[in-house]
Amino acid sequence: MTVLTSNSSVGDWLAHPEGGPALRELLAHGGFDESVLAPVRGLPLQQLAAMSQGRMPQSVIDELVLRVNDGVAPDEDADDGSWREKITPGRFDGRTVIVTGAASGIGRATASRVAREGGRVIAVDITAEKLTELAAELGEAIVAVPADITNPADIERVVAAAGPRIDGLANIAGVLDDFTPIHETSDKVWERVFAVNVDGVFKLTRAVVPAMLAAKRGSIVNVASEAALRGNAAGVAYTASKHAVLGITRNTAFMYGPEGLRVNAVAPGGVATGMVPQNQSDYGLARTGAFLRLIPPVATAEHLAASITFLLSDDAVNLNGVTLPSDGGWSIQ
């Protein structure tokens, strides 16, 4: 019989003769059934602790694992065939990379991976406390810069912290909209989404390009979205903002390709980051709901970090101006 660990997928847990009943019982105590796990069947059980935002603490996961293994903690490092992050030592040795949104989710996973692969990371986020936690975990490789990328003075501080050499920039920070169609979209929502998702990307990219031009090398990765590839994945503000990100990516790639700069984009699909739209439009959800139910199983932040760091690294030497749909195949539907 397969040994279940916290790294075993949710699907493997549900299919297991002992793990399935145990997990279903746990869900029932919270008033849920296994249908709520459909989008995350391919993720490790461990991921539920991060996604639940405290509703399923680590202790519950640990107790569940012990319960199905007769009270004995199994070897979590055993190869069970699931995807595991594999660090490439030295891939970013001597490189300085700015990562926005670094306090949580995809940004944190990307900052962590670059640092563990030898890079110096200028970790940028509006949340100072979580940046401090990241720096405490990874040490001197992390230069924490609490900053708002919509504020020009903060952008100057980010560039100053990086110093004269900037090898990479990962524009990851972003905000969601409320799924409103255009006739319901408020100025407040539109302006907030564009301030972060578009203006922030534009202003920080503009600020780092001179250093890259001076060095005649540099890699920029912008995080777009599945919403940049279609019209049925979000509201009008978020959809338009992510289409704009692709425009910035392609034009900047074209303009500076001959100077040694590479500018690419990643378009995530569903990702288990805990970001949840607030006050969502009934009209917008009624229109998009049927399409959103076709999303492939969601990815982890580490899955996206693998795609982003690939494009940041020299492994992507021949890629410029591309949009990589890191979406589990959603874009081919």
Phi, psi and omega per residue, in radians:
M1 nan 2.452 3.137
T2 -1.094 2.339 3.074
V3 -1.458 2.169 3.135
L4 -1.570 2.397 3.044
T5 -2.259 3.101 3.087
S6 -1.206 -0.298 3.093
N7 -1.541 -0.147 3.074
S8 -1.202 2.572 -3.076
S9 -1.211 2.733 3.073
V10 -1.020 -0.673 3.107
G11 -1.086 -0.708 3.096
D12 -1.144 -0.662 3.091
W13 -1.095 -0.807 -3.095
L14 -1.154 -0.532 -3.111
A15 -1.467 -0.196 -3.067
H16 -1.389 2.416 -3.077
P17 -1.093 -0.442 3.085
E18 -1.848 -0.696 -3.125
G19 -1.159 -0.650 -3.131
G20 -1.055 -0.964 3.112
P21 -1.037 -0.652 -3.127
A22 -1.146 -0.745 -3.131
L23 -1.223 -0.686 3.116
R24 -1.137 -0.643 3.099
E25 -1.118 -0.736 3.117
L26 -1.076 -0.753 3.119
L27 -1.103 -0.732 -3.108
A28 -1.065 -0.627 3.106
H29 -1.069 -0.498 3.122
G30 -1.633 0.044 3.121
G31 1.481 0.399 -3.112
F32 -2.133 2.904 2.958
D33 -2.162 3.115 -2.995
E34 -1.169 -0.224 3.139
S35 -1.063 -0.477 -3.134
V36 -1.196 -0.296 -3.108
L37 -1.623 -0.019 -3.077
A38 -0.943 -0.773 -3.116
P39 -1.226 -0.281 -3.038
V40 -2.027 0.349 -3.089
R41 -1.053 -0.508 -3.113
G42 -1.523 -0.075 -3.103
L43 -1.552 2.704 3.033
P44 -1.092 2.538 3.091
L45 -0.946 -0.628 -3.135
Q46 -0.920 -0.578 -3.063
Q47 -1.135 -0.409 -3.131
L48 -1.099 -0.549 3.132
A49 -1.111 -0.756 3.141
A50 -1.224 -0.683 -3.081
M51 -1.259 -0.498 -3.011
S52 -1.316 -0.180 -3.134
Q53 0.913 0.796 3.054
G54 1.705 -0.241 -3.115
R55 -1.293 -0.444 3.045
M56 -2.213 1.487 -3.066
P57 -1.172 2.892 -3.124
Q58 -1.001 -0.619 -3.116
S59 -1.055 -0.595 3.122
V60 -1.183 -0.737 3.090
I61 -1.069 -0.795 -3.122
D62 -1.075 -0.731 -3.140
E63 -1.151 -0.646 3.135
L64 -1.137 -0.734 3.129
V65 -1.112 -0.778 3.117
L66 -1.109 -0.671 -3.102
R67 -1.060 -0.724 -3.085
V68 -1.503 -0.052 3.118
N69 -2.090 0.526 3.080
D70 0.935 0.662 3.066
G71 1.397 0.081 -3.124
V72 -1.853 2.234 3.116
A73 -1.291 2.107 -3.128
P74 -1.343 2.964 3.108
D75 -1.313 1.883 -3.110
E76 -1.227 -0.317 -3.108
D77 -1.563 -0.033 3.138
A78 -1.115 2.505 -3.117
D79 -1.381 1.879 3.136
D80 -1.835 0.208 3.103
G81 1.551 -0.137 -3.133
S82 -1.403 2.796 -3.140
W83 -1.199 2.355 3.056
R84 -2.236 2.444 3.051
E85 -1.089 2.285 3.127
K86 -2.100 1.942 -3.108
I87 -1.262 2.409 3.056
T88 -1.806 1.707 -3.061
P89 -1.009 2.339 3.036
G90 1.435 0.033 -3.061
R91 -1.107 -0.511 3.138
F92 -2.047 0.421 3.115
D93 -0.965 2.289 3.085
G94 1.318 0.091 -3.086
R95 -1.807 2.517 3.015
T96 -1.929 2.154 -3.070
V97 -2.220 2.230 3.042
I98 -1.561 2.267 3.114
V99 -2.215 2.082 3.089
T100 -1.642 2.778 -3.053
G101 1.177 0.506 -2.933
A102 -1.372 -0.101 -3.066
A103 -1.439 -0.289 -3.087
S104 -2.772 2.946 3.004
G105 1.003 -2.418 -3.078
I106 -1.089 -0.683 -3.141
G107 -1.095 -0.753 3.137
R108 -1.142 -0.758 -3.137
A109 -1.104 -0.656 3.127
T110 -1.223 -0.804 3.111
A111 -1.037 -0.739 -3.137
S112 -1.099 -0.765 -3.090
R113 -1.186 -0.751 3.109
V114 -1.047 -0.755 -3.132
A115 -1.119 -0.748 -3.121
R116 -1.264 -0.243 3.073
E117 -1.776 0.327 2.961
G118 1.787 -0.058 -3.062
G119 -1.487 2.789 2.966
R120 -1.694 2.131 -3.014
V121 -1.937 2.175 2.966
I122 -1.563 1.748 -3.015
A123 -1.593 2.027 -3.005
V124 -2.016 2.306 3.063
D125 -2.892 2.753 3.111
I126 -1.364 -0.254 -3.082
T127 -1.728 1.720 -3.035
A128 -1.160 -0.705 -3.058
E129 -1.062 -0.770 -3.122
K130 -1.249 -0.510 3.037
L131 -1.137 -0.682 3.105
T132 -1.074 -0.711 3.105
E133 -1.108 -0.709 3.118
L134 -1.107 -0.766 3.133
A135 -1.126 -0.655 3.124
A136 -1.147 -0.590 -3.125
E137 -1.301 -0.693 -2.975
L138 -1.895 -0.130 3.007
G139 1.383 -2.626 -2.984
E140 -1.159 -0.240 3.109
A141 -1.160 -0.351 -3.114
I142 -1.800 2.150 2.983
V143 -1.860 1.814 -3.061
A144 -1.401 2.210 3.115
V145 -2.258 1.620 3.053
P146 -1.095 2.139 -3.033
A147 -2.801 2.683 3.050
D148 -1.872 1.991 -3.050
I149 -1.233 -0.069 3.034
T150 -1.563 -0.069 -3.084
N151 -1.825 2.023 -3.118
P152 -0.983 -0.640 3.132
A153 -1.151 -0.641 3.109
D154 -1.192 -0.651 3.092
I155 -1.093 -0.680 3.087
E156 -1.076 -0.677 3.125
R157 -1.158 -0.652 3.127
V158 -1.093 -0.844 -3.120
V159 -1.136 -0.681 3.114
A160 -1.115 -0.673 3.121
A161 -1.154 -0.581 3.135
A162 -1.202 -0.651 -3.098
G163 1.593 -2.992 -3.022
P164 -1.222 -0.374 -3.123
R165 -1.908 2.122 3.080
I166 -2.220 1.918 -3.068
D167 -1.562 -0.494 -3.081
G168 -2.633 2.708 3.066
L169 -2.459 2.180 3.037
A170 -1.968 1.831 3.117
N171 -1.471 1.609 -3.031
I172 -1.904 -0.527 -3.102
A173 -0.965 2.383 3.125
G174 -2.889 2.867 3.094
V175 -2.273 2.681 3.115
L176 -1.572 2.887 2.967
D177 -1.809 -2.904 -3.057
D178 -1.920 0.359 3.118
F179 1.146 0.339 3.125
T180 -1.338 2.416 2.945
P181 -1.311 3.008 -2.933
I182 -1.093 -0.561 -3.087
H183 -1.294 -0.234 3.107
E184 -1.861 -0.179 -2.994
T185 -1.289 2.194 3.139
S186 -1.450 2.760 3.049
D187 -1.034 -0.652 -3.104
K188 -1.066 -0.823 3.127
V189 -1.124 -0.848 -3.117
W190 -1.010 -0.840 -3.067
E191 -1.197 -0.665 3.121
R192 -1.145 -0.819 -3.121
V193 -1.090 -0.766 -3.130
F194 -1.264 -0.573 3.123
A195 -1.049 -0.754 -3.104
V196 -1.481 -0.907 -2.973
N197 -1.296 -0.476 -3.081
V198 -2.010 -1.005 -3.091
D199 -1.088 -0.696 3.118
G200 -1.089 -0.769 3.095
V201 -1.085 -0.814 -3.131
F202 -1.047 -0.864 -3.024
K203 -1.222 -0.698 -3.135
L204 -1.272 -0.658 3.078
T205 -1.100 -0.786 3.106
R206 -1.004 -0.630 -3.081
A207 -1.287 -0.520 -3.067
V208 -1.643 -0.353 -3.065
V209 -1.032 -0.703 3.129
P210 -0.975 -0.713 3.117
A211 -1.137 -0.676 3.118
M212 -1.193 -0.689 3.109
L213 -1.110 -0.661 3.126
A214 -1.117 -0.633 -3.142
A215 -1.499 -0.206 -3.067
K216 0.999 0.629 3.049
R217 -2.890 2.698 3.083
G218 2.826 2.670 -3.135
S219 -2.282 2.231 3.103
I220 -2.085 2.303 3.067
V221 -2.165 2.122 3.100
N222 -1.787 2.353 3.080
V223 -1.593 1.952 3.078
A224 -1.598 -2.152 -3.120
S225 -3.128 2.804 2.938
E226 -0.973 -0.503 3.115
A227 -1.170 -0.258 3.065
A228 -1.397 -0.209 -3.062
L229 -1.882 -0.120 -3.062
R230 -2.690 3.047 -3.119
G231 -1.932 0.060 -2.997
N232 -2.057 0.443 -3.060
A233 -1.955 -0.083 -3.082
A234 -2.910 -2.982 3.036
G235 -1.420 3.130 -3.042
V236 -1.196 -0.615 -3.088
A237 -1.165 -0.883 -3.126
Y238 -1.136 -0.754 3.141
T239 -1.042 -0.834 -3.135
A240 -1.145 -0.666 -3.124
S241 -1.127 -0.685 -3.112
K242 -1.353 -0.494 2.962
H243 -1.117 -0.663 3.107
A244 -1.118 -0.646 3.102
V245 -1.047 -0.702 3.100
L246 -1.150 -0.628 3.085
G247 -1.109 -0.759 3.088
I248 -1.067 -0.762 -3.121
T249 -1.049 -0.877 -3.040
R250 -1.209 -0.734 -3.123
N251 -1.177 -0.742 -3.132
T252 -1.156 -0.664 3.085
A253 -1.078 -0.747 -3.135
F254 -1.160 -0.787 -3.052
M255 -1.130 -0.681 -2.970
Y256 -1.960 0.035 3.110
G257 -0.934 -0.791 3.141
P258 -1.141 -0.275 -3.133
E259 -1.648 0.116 3.082
G260 1.645 0.093 3.116
L261 -1.648 2.451 3.027
R262 -2.042 2.308 -3.129
V263 -2.296 2.037 -3.087
N264 -2.314 2.960 -3.140
A265 -2.298 2.618 2.994
V266 -1.996 2.348 3.121
A267 -1.987 1.649 3.133
P268 -1.238 2.671 2.929
G269 -1.696 -2.288 3.091
G270 -1.308 2.262 -3.120
V271 -2.321 2.379 -3.118
A272 -1.422 1.406 -3.129
T273 -1.997 -0.200 -3.101
G274 1.541 -0.078 3.072
M275 -1.267 2.176 -3.101
V276 -2.271 2.227 3.091
P277 -1.061 2.539 -3.135
Q278 -1.858 2.553 3.051
N279 0.880 0.933 -3.029
Q280 -1.229 2.537 -3.117
S281 -1.254 2.254 3.065
D282 -1.106 -0.681 -3.137
Y283 -1.119 -0.843 -3.118
G284 -1.120 -0.735 -3.139
L285 -1.185 -0.591 3.108
A286 -1.117 -0.631 3.140
R287 -1.355 -0.703 -3.037
T288 -1.576 -0.330 -2.985
G289 -0.945 -0.814 -3.101
A290 -1.094 -0.605 -3.137
F291 -1.326 -0.682 -3.118
L292 -1.167 -0.427 3.104
R293 -1.248 -0.168 3.106
L294 -1.595 0.021 3.139
I295 -1.035 2.319 3.016
P296 -1.079 2.914 3.106
P297 -0.874 2.421 -3.052
V298 -1.208 2.728 -3.141
A299 -1.686 2.959 2.997
T300 -1.644 2.876 3.064
A301 -1.047 -0.592 3.134
E302 -1.162 -0.579 3.045
H303 -1.038 -0.801 -3.130
L304 -1.201 -0.642 3.101
A305 -1.065 -0.601 3.104
A306 -1.106 -0.720 3.117
S307 -1.197 -0.764 -3.090
I308 -1.154 -0.794 -3.113
T309 -1.201 -0.517 3.024
F310 -1.044 -0.856 -3.126
L311 -1.183 -0.560 3.086
L312 -1.195 -0.545 -2.985
S313 -1.464 2.975 3.096
D314 -1.209 -0.202 3.064
D315 -1.075 -0.414 3.136
A316 -1.731 0.562 -3.011
V317 -0.943 -0.557 -3.052
N318 -1.772 0.287 -3.127
L319 -1.959 2.174 3.099
N320 -2.614 2.208 3.122
G321 1.422 0.233 -3.106
V322 -1.582 2.718 2.970
T323 -2.014 2.015 -3.106
L324 -1.685 1.913 3.080
P325 -1.328 1.731 3.098
S326 -1.662 1.310 -2.881
D327 -2.383 0.270 3.125
G328 1.171 0.268 3.124
G329 1.715 0.106 -3.121
W330 -1.026 -0.692 -3.030
S331 -1.175 -0.255 3.130
I332 -1.619 -0.042 3.127
Q333 -1.349 nan nan
